[in-house]
Amino acid sequence: MKRTAWLSLGSNVDREENLCAGLDALLDVFGQLVVSSVYESAAVGFDGAPFLNLAAGAETDLTVAEIATLLHGIENSRGRDRSQPRFSDRTLDIDLLLLGDLAGDFSGTVLPRPETTRQGFVLGPLAEIAPGLCIPGSHQTIATLWQGFPDTGMKPVAFAWRGSNLSEVHGAKAFQNR
């Protein structure tokens, strides 16, 4: 059964290179992606270089466990060090935020991911590409949640991927693997 997987991507180490590689890997797997603008935001929970963050969506029939394994593999391929503290520098962080209307704990992967509504660097980019989406169990749209969110200090930044500046046009950009 096809569902939309909504993802959050971030990096504060070799940011552009790692995010491009992550997007390339996701496009290779899913064949099609919807991608937000890229935003710069301060590190949260530790003193570190600023992060670049974006959101992406893809149709898939993969299970939660299969997606989690896939995302960990992509992160690992970019040198993700899982021995570091939870709040630390990241070469590449890709989180599954939502998968269709699934809600609950799926072998350690909690959906919807709690950061979806708690962190501006997650919610803001998602609101750009899926404003009408409701989080399972809620009647509020992502756009409504984002409108009520406090100022995060995030700012869109120029970011080139596959010949497009992702932050040039506000809104979802669709890419297909050719």
C-alpha positions in Angstrom: 0.0 0.0 0.0 1.5 3.3 -1.1 1.8 6.1 1.6 3.6 9.3 1.7 6.8 9.3 3.8 7.6 12.8 5.1 11.2 13.3 6.0 13.4 15.9 7.7 17.1 16.3 6.6 19.8 18.2 8.3 23.5 18.7 8.4 26.1 21.0 10.1 29.2 19.2 8.8 30.1 19.7 5.1 26.5 20.7 4.9 25.9 21.2 1.2 27.8 18.0 0.2 26.1 15.8 2.7 22.6 17.1 2.0 23.1 16.7 -1.8 24.3 13.2 -1.2 21.4 12.4 1.0 18.9 13.8 -1.5 20.6 11.9 -4.3 20.3 8.6 -2.3 16.6 9.3 -1.5 15.8 10.0 -5.1 17.6 6.8 -6.2 15.4 4.8 -3.8 12.1 6.5 -4.2 12.4 7.6 -7.8 10.5 10.9 -7.1 10.8 13.5 -4.3 9.0 16.7 -3.3 11.6 19.0 -1.6 11.3 22.2 0.4 13.6 25.2 0.4 16.7 24.9 2.5 16.9 26.8 5.8 19.8 27.7 8.1 19.2 27.4 11.8 21.3 27.4 15.0 22.3 24.2 16.6 19.8 23.1 19.2 20.9 21.5 22.5 24.6 22.1 22.0 27.1 24.7 20.8 27.9 23.9 17.2 28.0 25.2 13.7 24.6 26.2 12.2 22.5 23.5 10.5 21.0 23.4 7.1 17.6 21.8 7.1 14.9 20.8 4.7 11.9 18.5 4.3 11.1 16.0 1.6 8.2 13.7 0.7 8.0 10.5 -1.3 5.4 7.9 -2.1 6.4 4.5 -0.9 5.2 1.0 -0.1 8.1 0.4 2.3 7.3 -0.4 5.9 8.4 1.8 8.8 11.2 -0.7 9.6 12.4 -0.7 6.0 12.5 3.0 5.8 14.3 3.3 9.2 17.0 0.8 7.9 17.3 2.7 4.6 17.7 6.1 6.3 20.3 4.8 8.7 22.2 3.3 5.8 22.2 6.7 4.0 23.3 8.5 7.1 26.1 5.9 7.7 27.3 6.3 4.2 27.9 9.9 4.9 30.0 9.2 8.1 27.3 9.5 10.7 28.9 8.7 14.1 26.2 7.2 16.3 28.6 7.0 19.3 28.3 10.8 19.8 25.7 12.4 22.2 22.2 12.9 20.9 22.8 16.7 20.6 26.0 16.9 18.6 27.4 17.8 15.1 25.9 15.7 12.3 27.2 14.9 8.9 23.7 13.9 7.9 20.5 13.4 9.9 17.4 12.0 8.1 14.3 11.4 10.2 11.0 9.8 9.2 8.4 12.3 10.5 5.2 10.8 9.2 4.2 7.8 7.1 0.6 8.2 5.8 -1.8 8.1 8.8 0.3 5.7 10.9 0.6 6.5 14.6 2.4 4.6 17.3 5.7 2.9 18.2 7.0 0.7 15.4 9.9 -1.2 16.9 11.4 2.0 18.3 10.4 4.4 15.5 7.7 6.6 16.9 5.2 8.1 14.4 4.4 10.9 14.2 7.9 11.8 15.2 7.6 14.2 18.3 10.0 16.7 16.8 7.6 17.4 14.0 5.6 19.8 16.1 8.3 20.7 18.6 11.2 22.0 16.5 10.9 24.9 14.0 13.6 23.5 11.8 11.4 20.5 11.2 7.9 22.0 11.2 8.8 25.1 9.0 10.1 23.2 5.9 7.3 20.6 6.2 4.7 23.4 6.3 6.2 24.6 3.0 5.6 21.4 1.1 2.7 19.9 3.0 0.7 22.8 4.5 -2.7 21.0 4.4 -1.4 17.8 6.0 -2.9 16.9 9.4 -0.8 15.0 11.9 -2.5 11.7 12.7 -4.7 12.2 15.8 -4.9 16.0 15.2 -7.3 18.2 13.3 -4.8 21.0 12.9 -2.9 21.3 9.7 0.9 21.6 9.5 0.3 25.2 8.2 -1.8 26.1 11.2 0.7 24.6 13.6 3.5 26.6 11.9 1.6 29.9 11.9 1.3 29.6 15.7 5.0 28.7 16.2 7.3 31.2 17.8 10.0 32.9 15.7 12.9 30.4 15.2 15.4 32.7 13.5 15.6 30.3 10.6 16.3 31.8 7.2 16.2 30.4 3.7 19.5 30.0 2.0 20.6 29.5 -1.6 21.1 25.8 -2.1 21.8 24.2 -5.5 20.8 20.6 -6.1 20.3 18.9 -9.5 20.5 22.3 -11.3 17.9 24.0 -9.2 18.2 26.5 -6.4 15.9 24.9 -3.8 15.3 28.2 -2.0 14.7 30.3 -5.1 11.0 29.6 -5.3 9.1 29.1 -2.0 7.1 25.9 -2.0 7.5 22.3 -3.0 9.8 21.3 -5.8 9.3 18.0 -7.5 12.2 15.9 -8.8 12.2 12.6 -10.7 15.0 10.1 -11.1 15.8 9.9 -14.8 
